[in-house]
Amino acid sequence: MSAERADRLAAYLATRKPATLLDLGCGWGELLLRTLAATPGAHGIGIDTHGPDLARGRDNAAARGLADRVTFTEGQAAEHSGGADIVLSVGSYQAFGTIPDALRALHPLVNPGGRLLFATEIWQHTPTAEQLANMWPGISVDDCTDLPGLVDQATTAGFRPLRIETATRSEWEQFESGFTAELEEWLLANPEHPDADTVRAKADAHRAFWLRGHRDVMGFAYLTLGPEPHVG
């Protein structure tokens, strides 16, 4: 997600004047913090299983003067039961199972009149067998749907789609290049390190998954959803 998109989404969510925010599978909670910064007085909770990301989130919150308005908690997103005015689930549906499972689980967590930002991978077009073979081990066509299919899954789960956006190619390139950039910089600085071969293999494999597998095949969608009331 580009900084421009993050700021735009945060500003849009802030127009609801939420009092509470919840980020499930938050990582270091960048969008959570940007939305809190745009919403004076609101309080947020970020939940993730990766301690180092949570520590980074706490440090970022302190640096931005938000430490008293956000709590980062290590735990399972699917075990959280409290609701919020704004719920964020960005690239973390797997915590609940499938995408439909996640949407059904998230619906009751969105307070009446609140909003869910749900973001996940989609197929831009159905991958060929060769493209699938060049992606991550175990991936299948059924792991994603296309954009219309994703919106259908959201409406079936009791949401109305308010905004439908997809990542640009530039955002994908920034993300994928950024993912391996730290590894590549480390390799250049530590060519004789005992872990160099392992790090090199990790970087090469990830780059191959992208360039030979999912590039221009997999997309990423951002749905801003409003829950319909009285949905079981």
N, C-alpha and C positions, 0 to 999 in steps of 0.2 A: 504494500500500500504506500503510495507516495505521500509526502507531507501535505501536499495540496489537498489530496482526497481526504486524508485524516482530519485536517482542519475543517473542510467543508462538511463532512459527516458530523463532526463534533458540534459545529455551529447549528446544524439542522436539528440534531437531537436536543440541543440546549434550548431550542425554541419551545419545547414542551415544559420548560421550567421544572425539571424533575428535582425531587428531594433526595432520591436514592438511586444509585447505579450499581449494577452487578455485572462483573465480567467473568465469565466461566471459561476456563482455559486461557487465562489472561496473558501468559508469558510475562513480560515485564510491564504490561499494562499501559502501553503508549496511548492507545485510543481512549482508554479509561481516564488517564491523566489529562489529556487534551479536552475531553468532555467536561471533566470537573473544573478545569481552568475556565471554561466558557460558561459555567453554571455556578456563580457565587452562592455559597451556602449549602450546596449539595454534598452528600457524603457517598463514598463508593467502597465496594468490596471487590477485590480481585482474588480469584482462586485458581491455583495451578499446582501441578505435582513436581515442578522443577525448581528446587530451592534457589539455585544461582540466578535464575530469571527473576524470582520474587525479590531477592536481595537487590538486584539492579533496579527494580521498580521502586523499592523503598528509598534507595539513594536518589533516584530521579524525582520522587515526590518531595523529598526533603529539599533538594536543590531548587525546586519550583515553589516552595512555600505551601505545599499541599499535604504535608505529612499528617496534619491533624484532621484531614478530611478523607483519608483513604486507609484501608487496611488490606494488606496482602497476606493471604492465608494459604498454607500448604495443605492440599487435600484433594479429594476427588470431586470433580464438578458435579457428577451425577448424584452425590450424596447431599448436596446443598438443597435445602427446602424453603428458604426464605425468598420472598418476592422483592421486586424493585420496580421503580417507575421506568427505568431504562435498563434493558438486559442486553448484553453484548455476547455474541458467540461467533468468534472470527477464526475460522480454520480449526475448530475444535469439536465438531459434531461427534467424532469418534468416541468421546467420553461417554456418550449415551448409547452407542451402537451404530445404527444406520442413520441416514439423514431423516427419514420419517420418524424414527424413534426419537431423535433429538428434538425435532419440531414439536412432537406431542409432549415431550417432557418439559420443554421450555414454555409452552403456552400458559400453564398455571403459575409460572414464576413472574409473568408480566402483570403488574398491577393494572386494574381497570383504567383505561385511558392512556396506558403506557405504550412503549414501543420496544420492539425487538430488532436489533441489527444482527442479521444472520448472514454470514459470509462463508462460502465454501467453494471447492473446485467444481467445475462443470466441464463437459466435453464441448468444445467448439464444433467439432464434428467427430463422428464415430471413428475411433482409431483402428488402423489395420492391425492384423496379427503381427506384422513386423514391428510396427510402432510400439505395440504393447510389450513385445519381447525386449525392447530396448528401454522400458521403464523399470520401475522398482519391482523386485521379485514378488510374485504373488498377486500383482494388480490384475484386475479384470475389467471388462467393459461395464459390468454391473456396479462397479465401485462409484461411478458418477452417472449423472443424467445430463441432459442438455438444459439450456436456460428455461425454455417453456416447461419442461418436465419438473424443474426445481420449483418454479412458481406454482405449478399444479400441486406439488407436495405441500407447499406452504398453505395454500388455500384449503386443501383437504384437512390439514391439521387445525384449521380454525382461525387463520390469519387472513387479513386483507393486505395486498401488496401496495405500499405507498410510494416507494422508490425502488427502481430496478436498475442496477449499474453493473458494469463489468470492468475488470482490470484491463488497462491498455497494454500493448506489447512492450512499451517502454517501462512500465511498472514491473512486468515480468522480468525484463532484462536487468533492471536494477536489483530486484530481489535475488535472482539466480546468481548474478555476478557477485553481489554482496555476500551471499552465503558462502562462497568459496574464497572470497578475497582474503579473509583473515587467515585461512589455511595456506593460501599461496604466499602471502607475506611471511608467514612463519617459516615455510619451506625455504624461501630465499635467504632468510636470516639464519637458518639452522640446518644446512644441507647435510651435515655429518651427525646429526642427532640420532640416537638409537630408534626413535619413533618416526623418523623421516619417511621411511618406506610406507608405513601404515597411514600417515597423514596424506602422502602423495596418492595412495590408492583410493582413499576416501574422496579426495578432491576430484580425481579423474573419473571416478564412478559417478559422482553427482553431476558433473558436467556432461557426461555421456547420457545420463538419463534425460537431461534437459535437451541437449542439442540433437540427439539421435532418436529421442523418444517423444516427449510431450510438447516440444516447442510448436506453437501454432495449432496444437491439437487440444490441449487442456487449457481452459480458461479459469477465471475466478470471478464469482458473482457476489455482489453486495445487495442484499434485500433488506429494506427497512419495512417492517411489518407491524400492523396494528392488530391486536387480538380481538376477534369477535366475542361478544359476551355470551354467556350461557352455553358454552360449547363443552360437551362432556369429554 
